[in-house]
Amino acid sequence: MEQADQAEAEPRKSSGRLILDAAQQASDLAVREFALMKVELDKISRTVAILCSFFGGGVALLCCGAFLFLVAAVKFLVWLIGSEVLGVVIVAMPFIIIAAGLGYWGASKMLSIGH
């Protein structure tokens, strides 16, 4: 009953006025949605920047650790064998083999594309 009394108390709005009110409310909603999107994108970009800095630091530490491991392997082989040149060659040999294999594979792929 209360709703019926309220409906009778409010003056009836014309269709044009209802459309105008709907357009205004839609405009307000769109402005609020864009503001919310901006806030969310700012938070996402901050999170991605922090994540990238963590991964970048991790990669840098991993590279330094791998380099120190290779230096330690060379020093160990120098101590074991007595020849620094032979120690360097032994430690570098897997990398030389991998580089040669990748070079051969890349050259064969480039040549196969040309035919």
C-alpha positions as CSV (number, residue, x, y, z in Angstrom):
1,M,0.0,0.0,0.0
2,E,2.8,2.4,0.8
3,Q,4.3,2.0,-2.6
4,A,0.9,2.8,-4.3
5,D,0.6,5.9,-2.1
6,Q,4.2,7.0,-3.1
7,A,3.4,6.4,-6.7
8,E,0.3,8.6,-6.5
9,A,2.2,11.3,-4.6
10,E,4.9,11.7,-7.2
11,P,3.9,13.5,-10.3
12,R,4.0,11.5,-13.5
13,K,7.1,12.2,-15.6
14,S,6.9,12.5,-19.3
15,S,8.7,10.1,-21.6
16,G,11.2,12.8,-22.7
17,R,12.0,13.6,-19.1
18,L,12.5,9.9,-18.3
19,I,14.9,9.5,-21.3
20,L,16.8,12.6,-20.2
21,D,17.2,11.3,-16.6
22,A,18.3,7.9,-17.9
23,A,20.9,9.5,-20.2
24,Q,22.2,11.7,-17.3
25,Q,22.4,8.6,-15.0
26,A,24.2,6.6,-17.7
27,S,26.7,9.5,-18.2
28,D,27.3,9.6,-14.4
29,L,27.8,5.9,-14.4
30,A,30.2,6.0,-17.3
31,V,32.3,8.7,-15.6
32,R,32.5,6.6,-12.4
33,E,33.4,3.5,-14.3
34,F,36.3,5.3,-16.1
35,A,37.5,6.7,-12.7
36,L,37.4,3.1,-11.3
37,M,39.2,1.7,-14.3
38,K,41.9,4.4,-13.9
39,V,42.5,3.4,-10.3
40,E,42.6,-0.3,-11.1
41,L,45.0,0.2,-14.0
42,D,47.3,2.3,-11.7
43,K,47.3,-0.5,-9.2
44,I,47.9,-3.1,-11.8
45,S,50.8,-1.1,-13.4
46,R,52.4,-0.7,-9.9
47,T,52.1,-4.4,-9.3
48,V,53.6,-5.3,-12.7
49,A,56.5,-2.9,-12.1
50,I,57.3,-4.4,-8.7
51,L,57.1,-7.9,-10.2
52,C,59.4,-7.0,-13.1
53,S,61.9,-5.5,-10.7
54,F,61.9,-8.7,-8.6
55,F,62.3,-10.9,-11.6
56,G,65.0,-8.6,-13.0
57,G,66.9,-8.8,-9.7
58,G,66.5,-12.5,-9.6
59,V,67.8,-12.9,-13.1
60,A,70.8,-10.7,-12.3
61,L,71.6,-12.8,-9.2
62,L,71.2,-16.0,-11.2
63,C,73.6,-14.8,-13.8
64,C,76.1,-13.7,-11.2
65,G,75.8,-17.1,-9.4
66,A,76.2,-19.0,-12.7
67,F,79.3,-17.0,-13.5
68,L,80.8,-17.5,-10.1
69,F,80.1,-21.3,-10.4
70,L,81.9,-21.4,-13.7
71,V,84.9,-19.5,-12.2
72,A,84.9,-21.9,-9.3
73,A,84.8,-24.9,-11.7
74,V,87.8,-23.5,-13.6
75,K,89.7,-22.9,-10.4
76,F,88.9,-26.4,-9.2
77,L,90.1,-28.0,-12.5
78,V,93.3,-25.8,-12.4
79,W,94.0,-27.1,-8.9
80,L,93.2,-30.7,-9.9
81,I,95.0,-30.8,-13.3
82,G,97.6,-28.1,-12.9
83,S,96.9,-26.4,-16.3
84,E,94.7,-23.2,-16.4
85,V,94.2,-23.5,-20.2
86,L,93.0,-27.0,-20.0
87,G,90.7,-26.2,-17.1
88,V,89.1,-23.3,-19.1
89,V,88.7,-25.5,-22.2
90,I,87.0,-28.3,-20.2
91,V,84.6,-25.9,-18.6
92,A,83.9,-24.0,-21.9
93,M,83.5,-27.2,-24.0
94,P,79.8,-27.8,-23.3
95,F,79.0,-24.2,-24.2
96,I,81.1,-24.4,-27.4
97,I,79.2,-27.6,-28.4
98,I,75.8,-26.1,-27.7
99,A,76.7,-22.9,-29.6
100,A,77.9,-24.9,-32.6
101,G,74.8,-27.1,-32.6
102,L,72.5,-24.0,-32.4
103,G,74.4,-22.4,-35.2
104,Y,74.1,-25.4,-37.4
105,W,70.4,-25.8,-36.6
106,G,69.8,-22.1,-37.3
107,A,71.8,-22.2,-40.6
108,S,69.8,-25.3,-41.7
109,K,66.5,-23.5,-40.9
110,M,67.6,-20.4,-42.8
111,L,68.6,-22.5,-45.8
112,S,65.3,-24.5,-45.8
113,I,63.3,-21.3,-45.9
114,G,65.0,-20.2,-49.0
115,H,64.0,-23.3,-51.0
